[in-house]
Amino acid sequence: MKKGDHVKCPFCQHIENSVLDSRLTADEVSIRRRRECSSCAKRFTTYERVELFDIGIIKRDGRREPFNREKILKGIMRACEKRPVKREQMDTIVDSIESALRQSDKQEIKSQKLGELVMHQLAQLDEVAYVRFASVYKKFKDASQFVDAIKILKKMEAE
C-alpha cells in the first residue's frame, strides 16, 4: 500500500489494509480493488474512477443539484426490485448514462431528459422495471397512464 492510499475498513474503521486484486471494470472507466483489513481480516471492495467536471441537474422547479450516480442507481434498483435483473446490469445502465452525459460536453441537463435516458435503458432491459420507473418518474395518477406507458413500450419494441 502506498503512502497516502488510506481507505478505512467499513467494518472496524481501521486504516491499514492491503489490496488483494485490482482490475478494470467492464466499461474500463474505473478500477475495482478487493482489499483486506489488516486488523479484522474482513474483505471489501473499493472503486476508483476519474472525476471530471460536475454535471448539474436542473430540477423541474428550477433548482440545481449535482449529478448523483448513486441516486440514479437507487431509482433503478427500486424499479428492478424482484425482477430478474442483475446488479451488474443496473450498474451498466448508470455507467452508460454517465458516459453519455460526459461525452456530450454539456455541463447541465434537465432532470426530465435524465429520466428519459433511464427509461429508454430500462425499456431495453426489463418491461416491468420500465413501467415501474415511468410510473414514479411521471407521477402516474390513474390506470390509463399505465396503459399509455405500455403502448409507448410496445411502440419502441416495434421500431
N, C-alpha and C positions, 0 to 999 in steps of 0.2 A: 504494500500500500504506500503510495506516495505521500509525502508531507502535504498537508492541506486537503487531502482527499478523505475527509471525515464525514461519515454518514452514521447517524445514531441508529442503533438497533431499535426497531419498532416494538420489541418485546421487553427489553430491560433498560433501554436508553444508553447502553454502553457505547462509547465512541469507536473503540478498536474492533475492526472486523477485517476479514480477508475476502478477496474476490476469487471465487472458485471457477467462474466461467464468464466470458464476455463474448457477445456476438451481436451482429447487426440484426435488427428486427426485419421482418419480411419486406417492409416498404423501404428499407435502407435509410430511414430518416432518423432513427435513434439506435442507441446501444443498450442492450439488455445485459445487466450484470447480476449474477447469482452470488450472494455474499453469505458468509457465515460469521456470526458474532463470536469473538474470542472469549467472551465472558459466559454466555448462556448456551452457546453452540447451536442456537436456532438459525435457520436459513431464511433469507428473504431476498426479494428481487428489487433492484432499482433500475430506473431508465434514465438515460442521459440523452437529451435532444437539444439541438441548436435552437436558441431563442432568437428570432428575428424581430422585426418591428411588431408592436402590438397592433392587432386588428381590433377596431372598435365596432361594437354592435349598436345600431340605432334602434331603440325600442319603439313600440307603437306610440307611446306617449311622448316621444321625443328625447327621453333620457338616453344617455350613452353609457355603455359599460364595456369593459374589455372582453374579447373573445375568451371563452372558458370551455376548453375541450371536455373537462370533467362534467360540466353542466349538460352539454350535448349528449355525452355518453350516458349520463343518468337518465335522460329522457328516452333515449333509445332502449336502454335496459328495461325501463318500465313498460315500454311498448312491446318488447320481446319476451316479457315475463311468461313463463310456462309455454314457450314456443320452442320449436327445435332449432334454435339459433345459438351458435356458439359465441362466447365472449370474444374470441378472436375475430369473428365476422363483424361484431359490433365495433371493435377497435379499428378494423379496416375501414368501416364507413367514416368514422371520425377522422382517421388519418387522411382519407381521400378528400373529405370536405376541407380540412385544414390546408392540405396541399393545394387544392384548387384556389382557395382564398389567397394564399401566399403567392401563387403564380399569377394571380390577376393583378397584382401590384396596387390594389385598392387598399386604402387604409381603413375604410369603414364599409359596412354592409348593413342593410336594413334587416331587422330580425325576421321579417316576412320572407325575404329571399333566402335567408339561412334555413328557415323552417321548410321551405320548398325543396332546398337541396337535400335535407334529411329525408323528407317524404319520398323524393324521387329514388333515393338509395334504398329506402325500406321497401318501396313498391317492387323493386327487383329482387329483394331478399325474402320477404315474407308478407303475404297479403294481409293477414290478420294484424301484424305489427304495424303495417301501413295505416290501416283503418283506425287502430287504437291511437297512434300518434296524431293522425289527422283530426280525430275527434277532440283531443285535448288542445292541439295547436290552433285549430279553427273554432274552438269553443262551440261544438255542436249543441243545439238546443232541442232538437227533436229527431225522430227516426228518419225523416225524409232526408236529412243531411247525411246520414249513414248511407242511404241508398245512393245519393249523389256521389259520395266518395267511392263507392263500389263501381258505379258507372265510369267514373274517371279512371279507376284502376283497370277495368276491362278495356277501355279505350287505349290505354297505354300498352296493354298486352298485345292488342291488335296491330299496333304500329311497328 
